[in-house]
Amino acid sequence: MMCQTYPEEITMEAATQTAPARAPKKWMKWTGRGLSVVPVLLMSFGFVSLILQRTQVIAGMAHFGYTEDRLPLVFTLEAIAVILYVIPQTAIFGAVFMTAYFGGAVATHVRIHDPGWPLAVIAGVCAWIGLYLREERLHDLVPLRRL
């Protein structure tokens, strides 16, 4: 008996080859950058407020139950999240860090029945959608299908 090979057979080598990379769409990159600015500006507003209006920031933090000695820690964590997020090589880790920060913000607002918690949720969603649109590595990790 002879062994026949069929031209339509897919070899293991051909099956494991990856598809050629698609060129990124400009609108996705720019929309992603625009959405990524939202959480960065929101968090950067905290730094500016601390410098320009220290007494109001201390009073606002006291309203949420934080004492003045906690300000350096809170704003350092905020700064780390922003810095990691804006550097392309660490943007994914920065988004994770930013998500944790915004999660704490949501918990803080909800704990005292403050109605400002949706702003932190919106900022976190903008951070991830913006990153997804501007970072092609995430497209392989989280592939979205068209309906």
N, C-alpha and C positions, 0 to 999 in steps of 0.2 A: 504494500500500500504506500502510495506516495503522499507526502505532506504538501498540501497546497497553501499558498499564501494569497490572501485577497488584498487588492489595492485599497479597499475601504477600511481595512483593519487599522485600528489606532494603536500605535506602539506606546509603550510606557514612557518613552522619551518625549514623544510628541504631546502626550497628555499632561506632562508635568511642566511644559513650557508655559511661561506667563504671557499674557496678552501684552502687546506693546502699550507703553504709557500714553495716555491721552493728553493732549495739550490742555493746560488749565484755561478755563474761561475767564476772560477779564472781568465780567460783571460779577462773578462769584468772588474773586479776589477783592474787588473794591467794595462790594456789599459786606463781605466779611470784615474788612478793615473798618468800615463805618460802624458796624454793630459792635466790634471790639473796642471802639472808642468809648462806648456808653459806660461799661463798668470801670474802665480806667479813669475817666473823668469823674465819675461818682466817688471813687476811692481817693483820687487826688484832691478832690474838694476837701476831704478831711484834713490833709496836710496843710493846705492853705488856711483853712479855718483855724487850725491849731496855732499857726504862726500869727495870723492877723487878729483873731478874736479869741484869745486863750480863755478869758473868763466865761464867755458864752459856751465854749466847748466843754469846760469843766462843769458848768451848770447842766448842760445837756447830758453829759455822761453820768452825772449824779442822778438825773431823772431816770436813767436806765439802771441805776444801782451800782455804778462803777465809781470807785474813789479816784482821786487825783493821782495817786501813786500807780494806778493801772494804765494811765495814758501812754507812757512810753512803750509798754508792752503791746497795747492795742494798735498804736500807730506804726510800730516796728513790723508787726505781722501784716498790717495793711500794705506797708511799703514793700515788703518781701514779695507779697502776692502780685503787686503791680509790676515790679521789676522782672520777676520770673515770667509773667504773662507777656510782656512786650518784647522780650528777647526770643527770636524765632526758635532757637535751639532748645529753649526751656519752656516754650509756650504751653505745651500740654500739661507739664507739671504745674505751671503757674495757674492754669485753669482749674486743676484739681485743688490747689491751695486756695484759690479765690472762692471756689465752691464751698470749701470748709468755712472760710471766713463769712460768706453770705449766709450759710446755714446757722452760724452763731448769731448773726444779726437778726435773722428771722426768729430764732428762739428767744432772743432778748426782747424783741418787740412784742411777740405773742405773750410772753410771760407777764408783761405789765399791761396787757390789753391795749397796746398802742396800734393805731390803724396804719402805720407806715411800713408794715412788713412786706406788702406786695412789691415795693420798690427793690428790696433785696432779691426777691425771686426773679423779677424782671431783669435785673442786672446780671444775675447768674445765668439765666437763659440766653441773654444777649452775648455773654462771654462764650458760651459753648457753641451757639449757632455761628457767631462770628469766627470762632476758631475753626469750626468744621468747614466753613466756606473758604477760608484762606489757607488751610493746612491740608494738603492732599494726602498726607499719611493717614489721616483719619478716615478718608473715603474707603480705604481698604479695610480698616478696622470696623467701621460702621457703614456698610453699604446700604444705600437707600434705593428702593426699587420704585419704578414708575408704576402707577396703577393702570 
